[in-house]
Amino acid sequence: MDRVLSARIDEKVAVLLDALSRKQHKSKKRILEEALRGYAERGGDESPLDVLKETWGAWDRRESAAATVREARSAFRSSLARRSR
């Protein structure tokens, strides 16, 4: 499904987008999508994406997995207790 996006861009970039669209016989949407996908594949800064580096904080926890499970279960139980009153 397509989503409408609004962004302010420099006038020279808008002119370039128009010119590319006409020259390549592609819609502006298609040019932008291809450019963004290419940029993402390169990692944005010409270096490959390092998934571990990018997600490290999401899964590197100080407490053990068992402690995390106990805390989650405790929160769940207290939530149920509040609802059943």
N, C-alpha and C positions, 0 to 999 in steps of 0.2 A: 504494500500500500504506500502510496506517495504521501509525503508530508510537506507542507508549505514552510519554507524557511525564509527569513528576512534578515539581510545583513547589509550594512553600509560598506561600499567599496569605493576605492579611488576611481575617479573618472577615467584615468588612463587604463585601468584594469577592465572597466566596463567596455571601453572601446576595443580593447584587445579581445575580450570575450565575444563581442559582436563579430569582429573580424575572423576569429577562429571558427565561429559557428558557420559563417558564410563560406569560408574557404574549405572547411572539411565536410560541409553538408551534414552537420550534426546539430542537434538542439543544444542550447546553452546548458540545459539540465544534464545532458549526456556528457558534455565536455567537463563540467564541474564534478560529476560523479567519477569519471575516469581519472581526473586529476587527483581527487581526494583519495581514491583507492590506491593509486600509484604512490602517492605521498605516504600513506599508511604502510604500504608494503616495504618501503625503504626505511621506515622508522621515523620519518619526518626530518631526521638530521643526517641522512646518508648512512646511518649505522643500523644493523639489523635489530629488531626488537628482542629484548632479553626478558622473557616471560617471568623468570624467577626474580629478576631485579625489579620488575614492574609490580609484582604481586607479593613481594616478600612480607610486608606488614600484615597482609590479609590472612596468612596462615602460620606465621612464626609467632607462637604464643609462649609466654613465660610459664604459664601453668600447664600442668599435664592434661592430656585428653580426658582422663578420669575426672579431674577437678572441673574441667569445663562442662562435662556431662552432669556432674552433681549440681553445679550452679544452675544450669539450664533446667534440670528437673525440678529443683527447688522453686525457681521462678514460675514454672508451669503449674506446680501444685498450689502455690500461693494464689495464682491467678484463678484457678478452679475454686479454691476456697472462698474467694471474694464473690464469685459469681453464684455460688450455691446458697449463699446466705439470704 
